[in-house]
Amino acid sequence: MLRVILFLGTNLAIMLVLGIVVSLFGIDRWAYSHTGMNLQGMLVLCAVFGMGGAFISLAMSKWLAKMSVGAKVIDQPRSPDEQWLFATVRHHAEAAGIGMPEIAIYDAPDMNAFATGMSKNHALVAVSTGLLRSMNRDEVSAVLGHEVTHVANGDMVTLALIQGVLNTFVMFLARGVIDGAISGNRDGESRGGGIAYFLIVMLLQTVLGVLATIVVAWFSRWREFRADAGGASLGGRNGMISALQTLSGNRGEAELPKAFQAFGISGASGVSRLFMSHPPIEERIAALRNAA
């Protein structure tokens, strides 16, 4: 919760500073006199939608993840394998200083696992049947350590908030560019109205959204190296390297929905590096070896 408050406070501070800047330099008065545009009001409105959407998405993340992959939460271990899974996650969670996450298994041929949740003490760690079948216990332990590290580092919260801030500026800049381009036009199809205005704003938001995705993907790749280091610390460096090597031969059909791929141990491939949520596996292995 402290991480949420700190990031929210930071984002609100950014909005406040921007508001002060546009007021001190008279940018808002100039914009209003030329276009009728209220920059401060627009910024607040975009922040409400951008940040509000991010928080709603984060609050629903566990429920959405379970529904998307059909994950079955294990309330009580019913087999030796499930007992080992519980004991391993509990050990890693205690070592990382977080509350015991919910544990779920979902049926999928690909080797994957993910963590999500609103806070580090109320998280979900889910693993695929493909991963449990294909990896030995040392490798699975390292993967679980990787996911627990994501939770301990607050990566889900941080990623959602970064996306929220970027969404805010995407909405603000898209409308600001259009309103500035049609400055002085207060007749006929007024500012903020009409199908043409709507379509152009949506087009600009799409273009700016693509650029924002590059920023989010960069952060996602950076945090994967940290999670790998955490997996090596909690589950053993050799186990983490071996798990990544096993993942490099993953040929199962990717079942993890796109919305949760950034939270998985194995990311999407075949896309431009700028949009990759995970670094190439060989780079992750090299980072672990170099750290040693």
C-alpha positions as CSV (number, residue, x, y, z in Angstrom):
1,M,0.0,0.0,0.0
2,L,2.9,2.4,0.8
3,R,4.2,1.8,-2.8
4,V,0.8,2.7,-4.2
5,I,0.6,5.9,-2.1
6,L,4.1,6.9,-3.1
7,F,3.5,6.5,-6.8
8,L,0.1,8.1,-6.6
9,G,1.6,11.0,-4.8
10,T,4.4,11.3,-7.3
11,N,1.9,11.3,-10.2
12,L,-0.3,13.9,-8.5
13,A,2.8,16.0,-7.9
14,I,3.6,15.9,-11.6
15,M,0.2,17.0,-12.4
16,L,0.4,19.8,-9.8
17,V,3.8,21.0,-11.2
18,L,2.4,21.1,-14.7
19,G,-0.6,23.1,-13.6
20,I,1.6,25.6,-11.8
21,V,3.9,25.9,-14.8
22,V,1.1,26.6,-17.2
23,S,-0.4,29.1,-14.7
24,L,2.8,31.0,-13.9
25,F,3.7,31.4,-17.6
26,G,0.2,32.3,-18.6
27,I,0.0,29.3,-21.0
28,D,-3.5,28.5,-19.8
29,R,-4.8,32.0,-20.2
30,W,-3.2,32.3,-23.6
31,A,-4.7,29.0,-24.7
32,Y,-8.1,29.9,-23.4
33,S,-8.1,33.3,-25.1
34,H,-7.1,31.8,-28.4
35,T,-9.0,28.5,-28.4
36,G,-11.3,28.4,-25.4
37,M,-9.2,25.5,-24.1
38,N,-8.7,25.1,-20.3
39,L,-5.4,23.2,-20.0
40,Q,-5.7,22.6,-16.3
41,G,-9.2,21.2,-16.6
42,M,-8.2,19.0,-19.5
43,L,-5.2,17.7,-17.6
44,V,-7.3,16.8,-14.5
45,L,-9.9,15.1,-16.7
46,C,-7.3,13.1,-18.5
47,A,-5.6,12.2,-15.2
48,V,-9.0,10.9,-13.9
49,F,-9.5,8.7,-16.9
50,G,-5.8,7.6,-17.3
51,M,-5.0,6.9,-13.6
52,G,-8.5,5.7,-12.8
53,G,-8.4,3.2,-15.6
54,A,-5.0,1.9,-14.4
55,F,-6.3,1.5,-10.8
56,I,-9.5,-0.3,-11.9
57,S,-7.4,-2.6,-14.1
58,L,-5.0,-3.3,-11.2
59,A,-7.9,-4.0,-8.8
60,M,-9.5,-6.5,-11.2
61,S,-6.2,-8.1,-12.2
62,K,-6.5,-11.2,-10.1
63,W,-10.1,-11.9,-11.1
64,L,-9.3,-11.2,-14.7
65,A,-6.3,-13.5,-14.7
66,K,-8.2,-16.4,-13.2
67,M,-11.0,-16.0,-15.7
68,S,-8.7,-15.5,-18.7
69,V,-6.7,-18.7,-18.2
70,G,-9.2,-20.7,-16.3
71,A,-6.9,-20.9,-13.3
72,K,-7.9,-23.1,-10.4
73,V,-6.9,-21.8,-7.0
74,I,-5.5,-24.4,-4.7
75,D,-7.1,-23.8,-1.3
76,Q,-5.8,-27.0,0.2
77,P,-3.0,-29.2,-1.3
78,R,-4.5,-32.5,-2.4
79,S,-1.3,-34.3,-3.6
80,P,2.4,-34.4,-2.8
81,D,3.1,-32.2,-5.8
82,E,0.7,-29.5,-4.6
83,Q,2.1,-29.7,-1.1
84,W,5.6,-29.1,-2.5
85,L,4.2,-26.2,-4.5
86,F,2.6,-24.7,-1.5
87,A,5.7,-25.2,0.7
88,T,8.0,-23.7,-2.0
89,V,5.9,-20.6,-2.5
90,R,5.5,-20.1,1.2
91,H,9.3,-20.4,1.7
92,H,10.0,-17.8,-1.0
93,A,7.3,-15.5,0.2
94,E,8.7,-15.5,3.7
95,A,12.3,-15.0,2.4
96,A,11.0,-12.0,0.3
97,G,9.1,-10.5,3.2
98,I,5.6,-10.7,1.6
99,G,2.3,-12.2,2.5
100,M,1.5,-15.7,1.3
101,P,0.1,-15.4,-2.3
102,E,-2.8,-17.3,-3.6
103,I,-1.5,-20.3,-5.7
104,A,-3.3,-21.4,-8.8
105,I,-2.6,-23.9,-11.6
106,Y,-4.0,-23.5,-15.1
107,D,-4.2,-26.0,-18.0
108,A,-1.9,-24.9,-20.9
109,P,0.7,-26.7,-23.0
110,D,3.2,-23.9,-22.9
111,M,5.7,-23.4,-20.0
112,N,4.7,-20.3,-18.2
113,A,3.9,-18.8,-14.9
114,F,2.7,-15.3,-13.8
115,A,2.1,-13.1,-10.8
116,T,-0.5,-10.4,-10.4
117,G,-2.5,-8.6,-7.7
118,M,-3.2,-5.2,-6.2
119,S,-0.5,-5.4,-3.5
120,K,2.4,-7.6,-2.4
121,N,0.5,-9.0,0.4
122,H,-2.6,-10.0,-1.6
123,A,-1.1,-11.4,-4.8
124,L,-1.7,-14.4,-7.1
125,V,1.0,-16.7,-8.4
126,A,-0.1,-19.1,-11.1
127,V,1.7,-21.8,-13.0
128,S,0.8,-23.7,-16.2
129,T,0.5,-27.5,-16.3
130,G,3.0,-27.4,-19.2
131,L,5.6,-25.8,-17.0
132,L,5.0,-28.3,-14.1
133,R,5.3,-31.2,-16.6
134,S,8.4,-30.0,-18.4
135,M,10.7,-28.7,-15.6
136,N,12.3,-30.4,-12.6
137,R,11.7,-29.1,-9.1
138,D,14.9,-27.0,-9.0
139,E,13.8,-25.2,-12.1
140,V,10.2,-24.7,-10.9
141,S,11.5,-23.4,-7.6
142,A,13.5,-20.8,-9.4
143,V,10.6,-19.8,-11.6
144,L,8.4,-19.4,-8.5
145,G,11.2,-17.3,-7.0
146,H,11.1,-15.2,-10.1
147,E,7.4,-14.6,-9.7
148,V,7.5,-13.9,-6.0
149,T,10.3,-11.4,-6.7
150,H,7.9,-9.6,-9.1
151,V,5.4,-9.4,-6.2
152,A,8.0,-8.3,-3.6
153,N,9.3,-5.6,-6.0
154,G,5.7,-4.3,-6.6
155,D,6.2,-4.7,-10.3
156,M,2.4,-5.1,-11.0
157,V,1.6,-1.8,-9.2
158,T,4.5,0.0,-10.8
159,L,3.7,-1.1,-14.3
160,A,0.1,-0.3,-14.0
161,L,0.9,3.2,-12.7
162,I,3.4,3.9,-15.4
163,Q,0.8,2.9,-17.9
164,G,-1.7,5.2,-16.2
165,V,0.6,8.2,-16.3
166,L,1.3,7.5,-20.0
167,N,-2.4,7.1,-20.7
168,T,-3.0,10.5,-19.1
169,F,-0.4,12.3,-21.3
170,V,-1.5,10.4,-24.4
171,M,-5.1,11.7,-23.9
172,F,-3.9,15.2,-22.9
173,L,-1.4,15.6,-25.8
174,A,-3.8,14.2,-28.4
175,R,-6.5,16.7,-27.5
176,G,-4.0,19.5,-26.9
177,V,-2.5,19.1,-30.4
178,I,-5.9,19.1,-32.1
179,D,-7.3,22.0,-30.0
180,G,-4.1,24.0,-30.8
181,A,-4.4,23.2,-34.5
182,I,-7.9,24.6,-34.7
183,S,-7.3,27.6,-32.5
184,G,-9.7,30.4,-33.0
185,N,-12.3,28.2,-34.6
186,R,-15.4,28.7,-32.5
187,D,-18.0,28.5,-35.2
188,G,-19.7,25.6,-37.0
189,E,-18.2,22.4,-35.7
190,S,-16.9,23.6,-32.4
191,R,-13.8,22.5,-30.6
192,G,-14.4,19.1,-29.0
193,G,-17.4,18.3,-31.1
194,G,-18.1,16.5,-34.4
195,I,-17.1,13.2,-35.9
196,A,-14.0,14.6,-37.6
197,Y,-12.6,15.9,-34.3
198,F,-13.3,12.5,-32.6
199,L,-11.6,10.5,-35.4
200,I,-8.5,12.7,-35.5
201,V,-8.2,12.5,-31.7
202,M,-8.5,8.7,-31.7
203,L,-5.9,8.5,-34.5
204,L,-3.5,10.7,-32.5
205,Q,-4.1,8.7,-29.3
206,T,-3.4,5.5,-31.2
207,V,-0.1,6.9,-32.5
208,L,1.0,8.3,-29.2
209,G,-0.3,5.1,-27.5
210,V,2.2,3.1,-29.6
211,L,5.0,5.3,-28.4
212,A,3.8,4.8,-24.8
213,T,3.8,1.1,-25.3
214,I,7.6,1.3,-26.2
215,V,8.2,2.9,-22.8
216,V,6.1,0.3,-20.9
217,A,7.9,-2.5,-22.8
218,W,11.3,-1.1,-21.9
219,F,10.4,-1.0,-18.2
220,S,9.0,-4.5,-18.4
221,R,12.3,-5.8,-19.9
222,W,14.3,-4.1,-17.2
223,R,12.2,-5.6,-14.4
224,E,12.6,-9.1,-15.9
225,F,16.4,-8.9,-15.2
226,R,15.6,-8.0,-11.6
227,A,13.1,-10.8,-11.2
228,D,15.6,-13.3,-12.7
229,A,18.1,-12.2,-10.1
230,G,15.5,-12.6,-7.4
231,G,14.6,-16.1,-8.7
232,A,18.3,-17.0,-8.6
233,S,18.6,-15.7,-5.0
234,L,15.4,-17.6,-3.8
235,G,15.6,-20.7,-5.9
236,G,19.2,-21.0,-6.8
237,R,21.3,-19.5,-9.6
238,N,21.8,-22.9,-11.4
239,G,18.1,-23.6,-11.2
240,M,17.2,-20.2,-12.7
241,I,19.7,-20.6,-15.5
242,S,18.5,-24.1,-16.2
243,A,14.8,-23.0,-16.2
244,L,15.6,-20.3,-18.7
245,Q,17.4,-22.8,-20.9
246,T,14.4,-25.1,-20.7
247,L,12.2,-22.1,-21.6
248,S,14.3,-21.4,-24.7
249,G,13.0,-24.7,-26.1
250,N,9.3,-23.8,-25.4
251,R,7.4,-24.9,-28.4
252,G,3.9,-25.0,-26.8
253,E,1.2,-22.7,-28.2
254,A,1.2,-19.6,-26.1
255,E,-2.0,-19.7,-24.0
256,L,-1.4,-16.7,-21.7
257,P,-3.6,-13.8,-22.8
258,K,-1.8,-10.7,-24.2
259,A,-2.9,-8.6,-21.2
260,F,-0.9,-10.8,-18.9
261,Q,2.1,-11.7,-21.0
262,A,4.2,-9.0,-19.4
263,F,3.7,-10.8,-16.1
264,G,4.7,-14.2,-17.3
265,I,8.1,-15.9,-17.0
266,S,8.1,-16.4,-20.8
267,G,7.2,-13.4,-23.0
268,A,5.9,-13.1,-26.5
269,S,8.4,-13.7,-29.3
270,G,8.5,-12.7,-33.0
271,V,8.0,-9.0,-32.4
272,S,10.2,-6.0,-32.7
273,R,12.6,-5.6,-29.7
274,L,11.0,-2.3,-28.9
275,F,7.7,-3.9,-28.1
276,M,9.0,-7.0,-26.4
277,S,7.8,-7.4,-22.8
278,H,10.8,-9.8,-22.0
279,P,14.4,-9.6,-23.1
280,P,15.8,-12.5,-25.2
281,I,16.4,-15.5,-23.0
282,E,20.1,-15.7,-24.0
283,E,20.5,-12.1,-22.6
284,R,18.8,-13.1,-19.4
285,I,21.1,-16.1,-19.0
286,A,24.2,-14.0,-19.7
287,A,23.1,-11.5,-17.1
288,L,22.8,-14.2,-14.5
289,R,26.2,-15.6,-15.4
290,N,27.9,-12.2,-15.4
291,A,26.3,-11.3,-12.0
292,A,27.9,-14.5,-10.6
